[in-house]
Amino acid sequence: MSIQEAPRSGRYHKVILKDVKLWEPCQPEEALEWLPPLDDSASGREGYPIRSLHLHDPSIPRLYVIIQPDGAIWPEGSFYLFWRIAEMGAHESTASNLAGDLAEMMNVLMDGGIEPDRFPAQKMSRPTYYFKAHVKTLLAKGELKRRTGNRKMHGMIGMYRWKEAYRNLKPENEMWKVIKSHVKYTDRHGILQLKEVTSTDMTFKTSKVISTGRFIVDGGKLYPISRHDQMILLKALTELGNTEMLLAHIVALTSGSRMQSTLTLRHSSIVPGVGSNGDPRKYDLYGIEMGEGTLVETKNAKYQTVLLPAWVHHMLHTYISSTRHKYRAALSPITDGAAQYVFLTRTGRPYYIAEIDQHLFEYSAEKGSALRKFIAKVQEKAATLNSDFKYQFHDLRATFGMNLLEDNTKDLNGKNMNPMELIDMLRRRLNQDSIDVTMQYLTYREDHPRVAAAQSELEIHIENIIQAEMTKHEQKRTRNP
């Protein structure tokens, strides 16, 4: 949607602009392009010389702006969003939430007759405290979760701090109270540390989610799949016959990789020539580099190496060499074979579009929706197999962790590994910074001793299933790409 097309709703609202070119005015001799005069009647004027913005990407794939009730852009809010995206590198989802939250804040202030930049002596007439009261009311009604409420407050705080730093805002009274405290935490080496934390009275106290033994807190509440349901899951996946979805699940179950990383794997991620039936080292692990500096995305762009068994590399290499995948890859705008996605839809689009490739796919923000829908089909199929278990893709990560722990516990019992070595091995395989998160797997196993299957045994079972299915469906895949 263009700004001109934005409806005049009488309310503040966000609008998304795609492929916004970044430029700055310059001297005529430095110009890469000229903009026409702003006034069409200005005859004889050349326009304005511009060049690419220094040290920036040439464009922003998805830029959010906020529209005022009169249909014009709200300058300060939109400049702040630009700064967060272009200067601070805010992710698209973060920018989308922030734009919506700031528009909501301005509507609340407008409805209450509160001036956004005026901070009078009466605390509840200040925009910050007025908006906090609004959010607090939503929390009390149960219309908002505390986590979402705090997100809205942090967005407001960030904008006002930006105004102080860059827009010469000088509030006559304090915008909020600053609170300093010290908190304890355990570092990645298991050592207790102390750090100073600065907060404000704008946010709402939340109880840290603590694993009660029913789940593991690792980027959300994860529920490891029981050994019985793992077998049901594999049977349901094979009966549904979707090769891409089956392989994506296998990658997660044998490496612990998240959806974002699994679905942005590229041809260059796969090690060829390893893991075949005749390879005596088919169960060795080969690393895949992910995160910053690579084409495979990770949470917060953290650089890491994820280990994947050789036989899975072989399966993936067999798949990308198949007629089915080649047909899909031929429909993709990506022509560099090494950069091609492993997992493509039948129309040649990635199941999860990495930010670096959004310009190739109409600036789509596709983030695995087809896989989430497919999981619903898996659960329906599982129901026909007399199982009612529910799962999300991220639970496969916890399942891998529990299976790996089960596989290595025999070394612990045999005195070949001490408990800290076991925990450190698991932490490294899951690429976790905090040992506290890793410890939850050990606690979960103590509470659920029969949940996990040995990872090595599971992998052999998975490999046999995959080989049978890929052979069984080879003709079908060739006929129906």
Steps between C-alpha positions, in 0.01 A plus 500: 500500500628848415454796730258652249285186523489503881141555614412802714360305789495782751747297707874450511591180319803330352570451129769282346710626207697249294842545340562854627812646336747671733669817376634834615539839327845574364696733275418477128837347414439218753148420380403150395146612426286815490161543660251721314404835657239471774296771329388387154465861392867574568609524138867509418606334826704183481375344819705360785827302477507189720733210577475176695495541875853443628564169681142379451331241286357654181144436617282380788288200398213577740480841667219587741364853532215635711215696343325778692119538513519759219676253267845661527809323633567545871856634465655420837357151535595412143850644535544295815390183319743581218779541755415169666496316168776671300739596778436241771409204278164418658344185358185526291281341767641734766438804280146386424414461868666831585309689231170358620581574865599861430186556292295361789679730744425807289133404472476458878663839557278663237185354656606624843599846383861442613778688320772248408798727573374685807587374849309706758536476877196275533639153433187350342490782245840400367476289183721223637299441817170549316586230248624271778162537673328399174715188463451416870123507446530255209708270720241517778225405255700206374509647148880514495785285628767663715767414246309687230428787736870536578579492128271798449660687790853430377400630155374823655812539717725445199326769298518760777868425561558546128314831513726617781813398311409608147195730506596735782216393729543665841223379733417742780444209741633145508354265241547203735701394801832323441561198721839329540537152643740206502405154380676165518541274200696191403737545204568243230772341716264446793653780709270728700534864391352834608400781266338842533166544328331833426122502470209743535163513673333474159503121476300232677651232720497157346577163647780327319377183333649217701510146374274297727602168353211506250695700242841648418547876465722545192376786283148425623333208675617182329342160553724207404312235305485163674678201345162341413372815333829544313424173323143614431635830365734325257224265385260792443765693308577210269134422436433864406772467236625861492873465439595856597307493826639158588859610440451825692381301801795261464750788497350642819486161674864422418655843560270701728490787250215749520240547226668822380831319447356176366292667230779738389755224439671540162663261255838620628403384851507137391822298499500277188661158482441397861248282681416245232429138593858407417650776710649349820469844662138561405411594859775760535394860548566775245454864588277756328596863552203723576426854605698817438710484185307205354178456302339280767307704755515450876330657799641852542745426213727320748789325325512130580590163357224240515606136471303269271564126451673399177209279395262800521739700282482210255119496507484874439754477217295221342189715531647817342624283214150364440265597217250623756737757650654601168153580366434729796843662488450580131200716597701694760653842420819384673739389227810436712485128572699524823263767635184308409269397783473131580132536590286653224128488430368362171497861369870549574456720807680431829289379791684763705639804318825632647520876537786517250274350232178695558565721197489189280154401624298825488626591850299218648540439873419127474618328818399136478120526493468197269697286745277608787192407297656167411553423869122517544471229232759290681296522819185400314683200354637411844142495630419225250794307646345515848719782627383843607836668562543864397827668409659803345812488285715647776414198718720294267798695637414396855439144380846489342654632821327238714590218260863614493508511878358148515760379251792636702377408848661157459838677481409676823406172664816338365712778648625601153349846546430709807171692542647839404655353184163355407323833554768689307474255209123550489537879526743506207285275281197724566709819461377644828664789683350429840579185691178560696298409190705186443455390861125487442550202267665307782221597740236402245662160451500438876127575509421307180744207486311319223438791265813500285632245258875458448592739218720244324219241502247757380728611217541143375122460506451832318762412241332170420162673463643772277679255273187290460279801432736669252528176306126437521401845375776562243276419205213699645723806553627482144147492358361765736760773570 
